[in-house]
Amino acid sequence: MNKQTETKIRERAYTLWENAGKIHGREMDFWLQAEQEINKAKKPAARKRAAPKAKAKAENAASPKKPASKAKPAAKTGSKKAAASKAASKTSLH
């Protein structure tokens, strides 16, 4: 933890302690609460970067999908006429 973060936590813990009526013996409770609040305040910046992706996904899910195009059948490697022609040429050569 850097000094700047520790200072923020200390100041927030002191404010919490004052607001609770300056109760003695609960220093750790106020410190942990302040630490949690300060750390939580840091995290939304990371979440904001991820939000556009989630928004884009939601928009894509809401938009109607285009029907899938039918795949064309694979081209035949050889036709019956070509096969018959080859067979005829082989028999006529012998």
C-alpha positions in Angstrom: 0.0 0.0 0.0 1.5 3.4 -1.0 1.5 6.4 1.4 -1.2 8.2 -0.5 -3.6 5.3 -0.2 -2.7 4.9 3.5 -3.4 8.6 4.1 -6.8 8.3 2.5 -7.7 5.3 4.6 -6.5 6.9 7.8 -8.5 10.0 7.1 -11.6 8.0 6.2 -11.2 5.8 9.3 -10.9 8.9 11.5 -14.1 10.4 10.0 -16.0 7.1 10.6 -14.7 7.0 14.2 -15.9 10.6 14.7 -19.3 9.9 13.2 -19.7 6.8 15.4 -19.3 8.9 18.5 -15.5 8.4 19.0 -15.9 4.9 20.3 -12.7 3.5 21.7 -11.5 0.0 21.0 -12.9 -0.3 17.5 -10.0 1.2 15.6 -9.5 -1.9 13.5 -13.2 -2.0 12.5 -13.1 1.6 11.3 -9.7 1.0 9.5 -11.0 -2.1 7.7 -14.2 -0.3 6.7 -12.3 2.7 5.4 -9.9 0.4 3.6 -12.7 -1.4 1.9 -14.4 1.9 0.8 -11.2 3.3 -0.6 -10.4 0.0 -2.5 -13.9 -0.2 -3.8 -13.6 3.4 -5.1 -10.6 2.4 -7.1 -12.2 -0.6 -8.8 -15.0 1.0 -10.8 -12.5 2.5 -13.2 -11.4 -1.0 -14.2 -15.1 -2.1 -14.6 -15.9 0.9 -16.8 -13.3 -0.3 -19.4 -15.1 -3.6 -19.6 -18.6 -2.1 -19.8 -18.5 -1.3 -23.6 -17.9 -4.9 -24.4 -20.9 -6.0 -22.4 -23.0 -3.3 -24.0 -22.0 -4.4 -27.5 -22.9 -8.0 -26.6 -26.3 -6.9 -25.4 -26.9 -5.0 -28.6 -25.9 -7.9 -30.7 -28.2 -10.2 -28.8 -31.1 -7.8 -29.2 -30.6 -7.4 -32.9 -32.3 -9.9 -35.2 -29.9 -12.4 -36.7 -29.7 -12.8 -40.5 -30.7 -16.2 -41.8 -27.7 -18.4 -42.6 -27.0 -18.6 -46.4 -27.2 -22.1 -47.8 -23.9 -23.6 -48.8 -23.5 -24.5 -52.4 -22.9 -28.1 -53.1 -19.3 -29.1 -53.8 -18.3 -29.2 -57.4 -18.2 -32.7 -58.8 -14.7 -33.9 -59.7 -15.7 -35.7 -62.8 -19.0 -36.0 -64.7 -20.5 -39.2 -66.2 -19.9 -37.9 -69.7 -16.2 -37.4 -69.0 -15.9 -40.8 -67.5 -17.6 -42.4 -70.5 -15.4 -40.5 -72.9 -12.3 -41.6 -71.1 -13.4 -45.2 -71.1 -14.3 -45.0 -74.8 -10.9 -43.6 -75.7 -9.0 -46.2 -73.7 -10.9 -49.1 -75.5 -10.4 -47.7 -78.9 -6.6 -47.4 -78.5 -6.1 -51.0 -77.8 
